[in-house]
Amino acid sequence: MQVTLTAVFERVPGGFIAYVEELPGANTQGATLEDARANLEEAIELVLEAHRALAEKSLGGRDVIRETFRHGA
């Protein structure tokens, strides 16, 4: 699934901080812009994995239907 997100990079002393506007919790930093971008990719994956795990736990074994959802497609 491909979704377009907005990454924000702010120059600070020592490098950059970065976050995704649409995904609370996806934030990081890096010494260079390239580092911050790479770290943000990892942060996004970690946030999505955590949300999936929480969703799975909250389902508690209930009978549900899972399907791929494409936003804006």
Summary of the structure (lengths in Angstrom):
residues: 73
radius of gyration: 15.4
end to end distance: 9.7
largest distance: 50.9
contacts: 158
relative contact order: 0.18
helix: 37%
strand: 22%
